[in-house]
């Protein structure tokens, strides 16, 4: 302290903090005569009761520092003022300036703001509970921030300012940061119990909304970073299971939808920035699902290629069906025992799974198809009974062509590549009524 007699120590508060049990820890420093013993005392201003004492020694330059620990706010108390002093001399007759620390709950601290206005001895303010000051109106909050800016500046760490209002229809709470920026707003509808909670970013823009009502929870994110999409709206049931979701790009174009139906089936649709569907996923309660991927040529709005991948209940890939722009298909078995059904009126290339015991199904008007990788010892051809009803009646439609077998029904043909006609047996061919045919 400038101008103090040489025997009188000075004292400053370097830092103050609370432990998880609300025990105070106070780092003190100051000056005294070199080598002098300095007693650091913490006492209650109101009662004079001593809470902590520590002796330190000034170094060769006359500087000292020390940490005092202790003091908890008493049960049921909302505020306490602590007074720190440094003492020197044989009888501790030399007393430093006072350093004050205010500790308390939000209500306790708010009640003492006016008391500390202009007080140069106040070193810090510590919250012993929720670091929040509550007001009855925004006007009161604004007046407090202006009138007691210096006092509020002594609060250690972050804190919030809350405006809480209520009427017969709703209860409303706005939460501001210490700079006066709105961060949260919550409204409770008294009649229905519905809760709307809003969150704002550092610039005051709405960033998130939670709406709880009728046993569901709606979550809306308005400014999503580091994702292809910029916003999302999702609805969850009472157990937290998703019911539906929508995502949009920054320009508002739909990017994604998800819907879970009452029967447990679900659909997911993804769209590119031009608004064209890029992926569709359809699943059922058993766990099976189909994934459709759509590819486009340039700016065309119609997909040039569609790839459908079917997954079983074990999440294993079963088969892939790729559709070209001309309507032709390439179907590929990816597991044993798969059923591949020809599409009517177009060309299908059906690719068997090696050693898979696959079934290839053909209905009336199936088109011009090819089967690749057919194994006469394992795989089966299934025909609509309107085409042929027995292995014997099928023979008139079978011819050998090059290294393959051609099965013809007028304009509709099947080429079994790499299979000799003589290798086909009755075990390789099944026949089914039209209503039972899987096409």
PLY file of the C-alpha trace (Angstrom):
ply
format ascii 1.0
element vertex 439
property float x
property float y
property float z
element edge 438
property int vertex1
property int vertex2
end_header
0.00 0.00 0.00
1.57 3.28 -1.14
2.43 5.65 1.72
2.05 3.02 4.48
4.55 3.04 7.37
7.29 0.43 6.81
6.04 -1.83 9.60
2.47 -2.08 8.28
1.99 -4.95 5.83
-0.13 -4.76 2.70
-2.56 -7.42 1.51
-4.20 -8.35 -1.78
-6.36 -11.28 -2.85
-4.74 -13.12 -5.75
-7.56 -15.64 -6.26
-10.54 -17.22 -4.54
-12.34 -20.46 -5.29
-14.63 -23.08 -3.77
-14.18 -26.84 -3.59
-16.97 -29.26 -4.35
-17.92 -29.11 -0.66
-18.01 -25.30 -0.81
-14.85 -24.97 1.29
-13.13 -21.72 0.42
-9.55 -21.53 -0.83
-8.02 -18.05 -0.84
-4.63 -17.15 -2.31
-3.28 -14.05 -0.55
-0.18 -11.97 -1.21
1.37 -8.73 -0.05
4.43 -6.93 1.26
6.14 -6.65 4.66
9.66 -6.10 5.94
12.16 -8.59 4.44
12.28 -11.75 6.53
9.36 -10.62 8.67
6.80 -13.12 9.95
3.30 -12.37 8.66
0.09 -13.78 10.12
-2.79 -14.23 7.69
-6.19 -14.15 9.37
-9.63 -15.03 8.02
-12.59 -13.98 10.16
-16.30 -13.29 9.79
-17.02 -9.59 9.45
-20.35 -9.75 11.29
-19.22 -11.75 14.34
-15.45 -11.42 14.37
-15.13 -15.20 14.68
-11.80 -16.54 13.43
-12.04 -19.20 10.71
-8.44 -19.68 9.56
-4.91 -18.60 10.45
-1.59 -19.12 8.74
1.91 -17.74 9.30
4.19 -17.01 6.34
7.54 -15.22 5.99
8.33 -12.34 3.67
11.21 -13.04 1.30
14.36 -10.95 0.84
12.42 -8.51 -1.35
9.66 -8.13 1.24
7.04 -10.11 -0.68
4.99 -12.98 0.70
2.10 -15.16 -0.31
0.03 -17.89 1.25
-3.16 -19.88 0.95
-5.91 -19.96 3.56
-8.46 -22.74 3.42
-11.66 -23.20 5.32
-15.11 -21.84 6.02
-18.40 -23.26 4.85
-21.61 -21.30 4.67
-23.70 -22.47 7.62
-26.81 -24.56 7.10
-29.74 -22.31 6.33
-27.55 -19.25 5.79
-27.65 -17.42 2.47
-24.75 -14.97 2.92
-21.51 -14.34 4.79
-18.85 -11.66 4.48
-15.28 -12.78 5.15
-12.58 -10.36 6.24
-8.88 -11.04 5.54
-6.03 -9.14 7.20
-2.27 -9.54 7.54
-0.65 -9.02 10.95
3.00 -8.30 11.84
4.96 -7.27 14.90
5.71 -9.07 18.15
2.22 -8.38 19.43
0.66 -8.42 15.98
0.09 -4.74 16.42
0.62 -3.87 12.77
-2.52 -4.63 10.73
-2.84 -4.46 6.97
-5.73 -3.16 4.95
-8.87 -5.33 4.96
-9.75 -7.53 2.00
-13.39 -8.64 1.89
-14.88 -11.71 0.22
-18.65 -12.15 -0.09
-19.95 -15.72 -0.16
-23.53 -16.85 -0.52
-26.45 -18.12 -2.51
-27.85 -16.22 -5.45
-30.56 -14.58 -3.36
-28.08 -13.72 -0.61
-25.61 -12.10 -2.98
-28.32 -10.18 -4.84
-29.56 -8.70 -1.57
-26.08 -7.26 -0.84
-25.21 -5.77 -4.25
-26.12 -2.24 -3.17
-24.08 -2.65 0.04
-20.88 -3.18 -1.95
-21.36 -0.42 -4.50
-18.18 1.66 -4.45
-16.50 -0.60 -1.86
-12.79 -0.75 -2.72
-12.10 -3.46 -0.12
-14.22 -6.10 -1.89
-11.88 -8.66 -3.43
-14.24 -11.35 -4.71
-17.77 -12.73 -4.68
-18.29 -16.50 -4.55
-21.52 -18.40 -5.16
-22.00 -21.34 -2.79
-24.78 -22.87 -4.91
-26.16 -22.25 -8.36
-24.32 -19.24 -9.81
-27.49 -17.37 -10.70
-29.23 -14.11 -9.81
-33.02 -14.05 -10.28
-35.10 -10.99 -11.18
-38.80 -10.25 -11.57
-38.44 -8.41 -14.86
-35.98 -7.68 -17.64
-36.05 -4.00 -16.66
-34.89 -4.86 -13.13
-32.11 -7.04 -14.55
-30.91 -4.26 -16.85
-30.94 -1.68 -14.06
-28.91 -3.99 -11.83
-26.28 -4.65 -14.49
-25.76 -0.91 -14.99
-25.95 0.22 -11.36
-23.74 -2.52 -9.92
-21.40 -3.33 -12.80
-18.29 -2.96 -10.59
-19.73 -5.26 -7.93
-20.83 -7.88 -10.47
-17.32 -7.73 -11.92
-16.02 -9.20 -8.64
-17.97 -12.45 -9.10
-15.57 -15.36 -9.57
-16.31 -17.49 -12.66
-19.35 -17.51 -14.88
-22.84 -16.81 -13.64
-26.31 -16.35 -15.09
-29.06 -13.79 -14.71
-32.63 -15.10 -14.75
-35.96 -13.36 -15.27
-38.83 -15.48 -13.94
-42.49 -14.51 -14.49
-45.78 -16.33 -14.09
-49.50 -15.82 -14.67
-52.59 -18.02 -14.81
-51.66 -19.38 -18.25
-47.91 -19.94 -18.18
-44.65 -19.77 -16.28
-41.78 -18.19 -18.19
-38.04 -18.05 -17.50
-35.35 -16.23 -19.48
-31.69 -16.89 -18.69
-28.95 -14.40 -19.63
-25.18 -14.66 -19.39
-23.17 -12.17 -17.38
-22.88 -9.92 -20.45
-26.67 -9.68 -20.61
-27.01 -11.92 -23.68
-30.10 -14.17 -23.72
-29.02 -17.84 -23.65
-32.17 -19.81 -22.70
-35.92 -19.32 -22.49
-38.39 -21.78 -20.98
-42.19 -21.63 -21.04
-44.50 -24.01 -19.18
-48.16 -24.12 -20.18
-50.08 -24.35 -16.89
-53.14 -26.14 -18.32
-51.42 -28.84 -20.40
-48.00 -29.06 -18.75
-46.34 -28.64 -22.15
-42.80 -27.27 -21.92
-41.04 -25.21 -24.57
-37.31 -24.64 -24.06
-35.30 -22.40 -26.37
-31.50 -22.03 -26.53
-29.61 -19.18 -28.20
-26.07 -18.93 -29.56
-23.46 -16.34 -28.61
-24.91 -13.88 -31.13
-28.43 -14.20 -29.77
-29.77 -16.32 -32.63
-32.11 -19.22 -31.84
-30.05 -22.42 -32.02
-32.19 -25.14 -30.41
-35.79 -25.79 -29.40
-37.21 -28.56 -27.22
-40.99 -28.99 -27.06
-42.42 -31.61 -24.68
-46.12 -32.32 -25.05
-48.64 -35.17 -25.21
-46.06 -37.80 -24.28
-43.59 -36.86 -27.04
-40.46 -34.73 -27.26
-39.67 -32.57 -30.29
-36.08 -31.41 -30.79
-35.19 -28.76 -33.38
-31.62 -27.64 -34.16
-31.45 -24.48 -36.25
-27.71 -24.01 -36.79
-25.85 -27.31 -37.15
-22.13 -26.98 -37.90
-19.74 -29.42 -39.59
-22.56 -31.42 -41.21
-23.89 -31.42 -44.79
-27.27 -30.25 -43.45
-27.93 -27.07 -41.46
-31.08 -27.84 -39.45
-32.93 -30.84 -38.03
-36.32 -31.53 -36.48
-36.84 -34.85 -34.67
-39.73 -36.33 -32.67
-39.23 -38.94 -29.92
-41.68 -41.00 -27.89
-41.79 -41.14 -24.09
-39.04 -43.79 -24.03
-36.71 -41.74 -26.21
-37.27 -43.79 -29.39
-37.29 -41.73 -32.56
-40.63 -41.42 -34.39
-39.72 -39.04 -37.20
-36.99 -36.68 -38.36
-36.37 -34.05 -41.03
-33.16 -32.31 -42.05
-32.69 -29.34 -44.36
-29.77 -27.73 -46.16
-28.86 -24.11 -45.43
-31.09 -22.86 -48.27
-34.10 -24.74 -46.89
-33.96 -27.62 -49.38
-35.04 -30.93 -47.85
-32.02 -33.15 -47.12
-33.41 -36.09 -45.14
-36.60 -37.62 -43.75
-37.17 -40.54 -41.40
-40.48 -42.09 -40.35
-41.07 -44.98 -37.96
-44.58 -46.38 -38.36
-46.82 -47.91 -35.71
-46.13 -51.43 -37.03
-42.39 -50.97 -36.47
-41.50 -50.53 -40.13
-39.50 -47.47 -41.10
-38.47 -45.39 -44.10
-35.50 -43.09 -44.56
-35.06 -40.76 -47.53
-31.96 -38.68 -48.33
-31.85 -35.91 -50.94
-29.05 -34.03 -52.66
-28.84 -30.23 -52.73
-30.81 -30.18 -56.00
-33.73 -31.81 -54.19
-33.27 -35.20 -55.89
-33.62 -38.36 -53.84
-30.21 -40.00 -53.42
-30.90 -42.79 -50.90
-34.02 -44.56 -49.66
-33.99 -47.11 -46.83
-37.05 -49.22 -46.05
-36.99 -51.59 -43.07
-39.44 -53.81 -41.23
-39.86 -54.98 -37.66
-37.92 -58.20 -38.32
-34.77 -56.21 -39.06
-34.68 -56.77 -42.81
-34.19 -53.67 -44.93
-33.74 -52.47 -48.50
-31.35 -49.67 -49.41
-32.01 -47.84 -52.70
-29.24 -45.64 -54.11
-30.06 -43.28 -57.00
-27.46 -41.90 -59.43
-28.10 -39.03 -61.84
-26.45 -37.93 -65.08
-25.59 -34.26 -64.76
-28.57 -32.09 -63.85
-31.16 -34.69 -64.88
-34.05 -35.13 -62.46
-34.60 -38.79 -63.32
-32.15 -41.35 -61.95
-29.98 -42.99 -64.58
-29.08 -45.87 -62.26
-30.89 -47.27 -59.23
-29.14 -49.77 -56.98
-31.21 -51.73 -54.47
-29.39 -53.72 -51.78
-31.31 -56.10 -49.54
-30.05 -56.90 -46.02
-31.28 -59.77 -43.87
-32.15 -59.80 -40.18
-28.49 -60.35 -39.31
-27.53 -57.18 -41.23
-25.81 -59.35 -43.84
-26.10 -58.35 -47.49
-28.41 -60.77 -49.37
-28.64 -59.44 -52.91
-28.14 -56.38 -55.11
-30.46 -55.26 -57.92
-29.08 -52.53 -60.19
-31.47 -50.85 -62.64
-30.08 -49.01 -65.68
-31.69 -46.07 -67.49
-33.15 -48.43 -70.14
-34.96 -50.42 -67.44
-32.67 -53.45 -67.58
-31.55 -55.08 -64.33
-28.43 -56.77 -63.00
-29.30 -58.84 -59.93
-26.48 -60.38 -57.91
-26.85 -62.89 -55.08
-24.57 -62.09 -52.12
-25.50 -65.03 -49.88
-26.52 -68.67 -50.14
-30.19 -69.56 -50.68
-31.18 -66.23 -52.23
-34.27 -65.84 -54.45
-33.78 -63.62 -57.53
-37.01 -62.81 -59.42
-36.97 -61.58 -63.02
-38.69 -58.27 -63.74
-41.42 -58.51 -66.37
-40.83 -57.07 -69.81
-37.18 -56.04 -69.39
-33.78 -57.67 -69.62
-32.43 -59.14 -66.38
-28.93 -60.44 -65.76
-29.10 -62.76 -62.75
-25.80 -63.64 -61.06
-25.70 -66.66 -58.75
-23.79 -66.93 -55.48
-21.00 -69.48 -55.76
-22.17 -72.65 -54.04
-25.31 -70.87 -52.92
-28.35 -73.04 -53.81
-30.09 -70.00 -55.30
-33.57 -69.80 -56.85
-34.28 -67.87 -60.07
-37.97 -67.06 -60.61
-39.65 -66.29 -63.96
-43.24 -65.22 -64.53
-45.14 -64.64 -67.75
-43.61 -62.00 -70.04
-40.32 -61.94 -68.15
-38.29 -60.54 -71.09
-34.82 -61.44 -72.32
-32.76 -62.65 -69.37
-29.37 -64.18 -68.63
-28.31 -66.32 -65.69
-24.60 -66.30 -64.84
-22.95 -68.78 -62.49
-25.86 -71.25 -62.45
-24.82 -74.55 -60.80
-26.87 -77.55 -61.91
-26.02 -79.42 -58.70
-27.45 -76.68 -56.42
-29.47 -73.93 -58.10
-33.13 -74.01 -59.13
-35.19 -72.38 -61.90
-38.80 -71.61 -60.89
-41.39 -71.07 -63.65
-44.96 -69.85 -63.68
-47.18 -72.86 -64.50
-48.65 -70.82 -67.35
-45.24 -71.13 -69.07
-44.59 -74.81 -68.35
-46.08 -77.18 -65.82
-43.55 -80.01 -65.79
-39.96 -80.81 -66.61
-41.17 -82.85 -69.61
-43.23 -79.97 -71.00
-40.26 -77.65 -70.57
-38.02 -79.69 -72.88
-39.59 -78.30 -76.06
-38.45 -74.84 -74.97
-34.83 -75.82 -74.26
-32.02 -75.70 -76.82
-28.25 -75.81 -76.67
-26.55 -72.66 -77.95
-22.77 -72.41 -77.96
-21.58 -73.02 -74.40
-24.94 -72.20 -72.86
-28.55 -73.28 -72.66
-31.35 -71.17 -74.14
-34.89 -71.51 -72.77
-37.45 -69.74 -74.99
-41.12 -68.84 -74.53
-41.84 -66.88 -77.68
-40.09 -63.50 -77.41
-39.08 -64.20 -73.82
-35.76 -66.02 -73.40
-33.40 -67.20 -70.68
-29.75 -67.84 -71.42
-28.01 -70.07 -68.87
-24.39 -69.15 -69.54
-21.86 -71.98 -69.28
-24.52 -74.65 -68.71
-25.09 -77.56 -71.09
-28.74 -78.37 -71.73
-28.09 -82.03 -70.92
-26.93 -81.11 -67.40
-30.36 -79.81 -66.40
-32.47 -82.28 -64.41
-35.93 -82.24 -62.90
-34.31 -81.28 -59.57
-33.15 -78.04 -61.17
-36.63 -76.93 -62.24
-39.71 -76.14 -60.15
-43.16 -74.94 -61.22
-45.60 -72.78 -59.26
-49.10 -71.44 -59.69
-49.15 -67.79 -60.65
-50.65 -66.68 -57.32
-47.84 -68.41 -55.43
-45.01 -67.20 -57.63
-42.56 -64.81 -55.96
-42.20 -62.11 -58.59
0 1
1 2
2 3
3 4
4 5
5 6
6 7
7 8
8 9
9 10
10 11
11 12
12 13
13 14
14 15
15 16
16 17
17 18
18 19
19 20
20 21
21 22
22 23
23 24
24 25
25 26
26 27
27 28
28 29
29 30
30 31
31 32
32 33
33 34
34 35
35 36
36 37
37 38
38 39
39 40
40 41
41 42
42 43
43 44
44 45
45 46
46 47
47 48
48 49
49 50
50 51
51 52
52 53
53 54
54 55
55 56
56 57
57 58
58 59
59 60
60 61
61 62
62 63
63 64
64 65
65 66
66 67
67 68
68 69
69 70
70 71
71 72
72 73
73 74
74 75
75 76
76 77
77 78
78 79
79 80
80 81
81 82
82 83
83 84
84 85
85 86
86 87
87 88
88 89
89 90
90 91
91 92
92 93
93 94
94 95
95 96
96 97
97 98
98 99
99 100
100 101
101 102
102 103
103 104
104 105
105 106
106 107
107 108
108 109
109 110
110 111
111 112
112 113
113 114
114 115
115 116
116 117
117 118
118 119
119 120
120 121
121 122
122 123
123 124
124 125
125 126
126 127
127 128
128 129
129 130
130 131
131 132
132 133
133 134
134 135
135 136
136 137
137 138
138 139
139 140
140 141
141 142
142 143
143 144
144 145
145 146
146 147
147 148
148 149
149 150
150 151
151 152
152 153
153 154
154 155
155 156
156 157
157 158
158 159
159 160
160 161
161 162
162 163
163 164
164 165
165 166
166 167
167 168
168 169
169 170
170 171
171 172
172 173
173 174
174 175
175 176
176 177
177 178
178 179
179 180
180 181
181 182
182 183
183 184
184 185
185 186
186 187
187 188
188 189
189 190
190 191
191 192
192 193
193 194
194 195
195 196
196 197
197 198
198 199
199 200
200 201
201 202
202 203
203 204
204 205
205 206
206 207
207 208
208 209
209 210
210 211
211 212
212 213
213 214
214 215
215 216
216 217
217 218
218 219
219 220
220 221
221 222
222 223
223 224
224 225
225 226
226 227
227 228
228 229
229 230
230 231
231 232
232 233
233 234
234 235
235 236
236 237
237 238
238 239
239 240
240 241
241 242
242 243
243 244
244 245
245 246
246 247
247 248
248 249
249 250
250 251
251 252
252 253
253 254
254 255
255 256
256 257
257 258
258 259
259 260
260 261
261 262
262 263
263 264
264 265
265 266
266 267
267 268
268 269
269 270
270 271
271 272
272 273
273 274
274 275
275 276
276 277
277 278
278 279
279 280
280 281
281 282
282 283
283 284
284 285
285 286
286 287
287 288
288 289
289 290
290 291
291 292
292 293
293 294
294 295
295 296
296 297
297 298
298 299
299 300
300 301
301 302
302 303
303 304
304 305
305 306
306 307
307 308
308 309
309 310
310 311
311 312
312 313
313 314
314 315
315 316
316 317
317 318
318 319
319 320
320 321
321 322
322 323
323 324
324 325
325 326
326 327
327 328
328 329
329 330
330 331
331 332
332 333
333 334
334 335
335 336
336 337
337 338
338 339
339 340
340 341
341 342
342 343
343 344
344 345
345 346
346 347
347 348
348 349
349 350
350 351
351 352
352 353
353 354
354 355
355 356
356 357
357 358
358 359
359 360
360 361
361 362
362 363
363 364
364 365
365 366
366 367
367 368
368 369
369 370
370 371
371 372
372 373
373 374
374 375
375 376
376 377
377 378
378 379
379 380
380 381
381 382
382 383
383 384
384 385
385 386
386 387
387 388
388 389
389 390
390 391
391 392
392 393
393 394
394 395
395 396
396 397
397 398
398 399
399 400
400 401
401 402
402 403
403 404
404 405
405 406
406 407
407 408
408 409
409 410
410 411
411 412
412 413
413 414
414 415
415 416
416 417
417 418
418 419
419 420
420 421
421 422
422 423
423 424
424 425
425 426
426 427
427 428
428 429
429 430
430 431
431 432
432 433
433 434
434 435
435 436
436 437
437 438
